[in-house]
Each structure stands twice: as structure tokens, then as C-alpha cells.
């Protein structure tokens, strides 16, 4: 079995037509192995959010291929994409987006219930909430816990389906510096403990310390290694 969990080949995304067209992504090719903690960095408008939307199957590329767990997602119809996304991808956003009328536990169980798999949903959700340090908060409403706690719950929710990839879009952007650092350390420890692949979009690369890889997006193109470091240095 391949160690590659994500393969992107010659990915392009063009919005509009003719003179008004915008090339949001240009010939992006990236491979990510299972268990990697990968950062995607870049300035506003660089294309990093567009790239995350492509990986998250929230938008379709103009051309190119995206393989997740060996499946060519660019050939899936809309109905199959929705099911595939729920099974294979977990999401963490800048805002936790917990539903206020549900308990923390119920929020974490939700992706599993959408799959129609209620049997082990409660057990698995409770185990994850214990791991992220919210064992004593699970029966509170989603709007009755702190921002840092809510983001911990969001991480547990993103992991409950044991996805191939967890995609995090500015996961610390709405937190104070202490809570943000706690969330960073939690995600990194979960990656090691569970062998979980994380792909994180952030504007604050230094907040994350040492990670497996960094990809810099500039003008819709992807750069790694020395080129990435050079672009960071002049940013």
C-alpha cells in the first residue's frame, strides 16, 4: 500500500474568462505522505485558500488531478464527492463553528452521525474529548465553553471519522497567543500519536515551530525547500 495520502498533479484553477480571467493556481504538483504535518503559507491573495479548497473538494480544479488515498477525486460526481469528503477529510476552521444548541459531545459526534454510523460515535467522541482535555466539558453546550476549548472540540470533531487528511484553515487565527500555542501543540501531538496527516494553512508560520514540510504559495505557484525559505525571508 502506498504511503502517499495526497497526490496533486499539474493543478490549475482559473476564475473568469478572457481578459478578466484570474489564474488562482498554476501548475501546482504536491505529494503528501501519511502522517505528515504540512504547512501551507503565503500572503493574502496568493492562492493558498484556493489550494485548500481544492484539496478539501470544496471546489473543482480547471485542470489537473487530485488523488486522495489513491482515488482520483476529479472524476467523482457531486454526490460521490460529498460522501467521499465526509469519509476521508476532516476540517478545522478559524472559528470552531460549534452548534450552540448541541453539547460538546454531540458536536463531536456529528460527522459520524452524518455517515449514519451511530454505533460507536459516542464512544469514539468521548475518547477524543478525553485526549484533547475536554472530558469534563463534554456535556456543556457548545456556546458555554471558552474559545480555546471550543477549538479543541473542533479538533476532536475533525478527527472523529479517522480521516485520511485533516485540513486546518487558520486554526489559531481567532485565539489569544497562549491558547493558540496550546492548539498548535495539541495538533502536533495528535499527528504523532495517531499518525494523522495534517495540512494547515496559516499566515503565521513561526507559530508552528518545527514541522515536516512547508510549502509557500506565491502568485498561484507552489514552492518548497530553499525557494520556500527564500520567499519567507523576503515576505
Secondary structure, DSSP 8 states (H G I E B T S, - for coil): --SEEEEEEEEEEEES-GGG-EEEEEEEEEEEETT-EEEEE--TTSSHHHHHHHHTTSS--SEEEEEETTEEGGG--HHHHHHHHHHHEEEE-SS----TTSBHHHHHHHHHHHTT--TTHHHHHHHHHHHTT-TTTTTSBTTSS-HHHHHHHHHHHHHTT--SEEEEESTTTTS-HHHHHHHHHHHHHHHHHHT-EEEEEES-GGGG-S-SEEEEEETTEEE-HHHHHHHHHH-
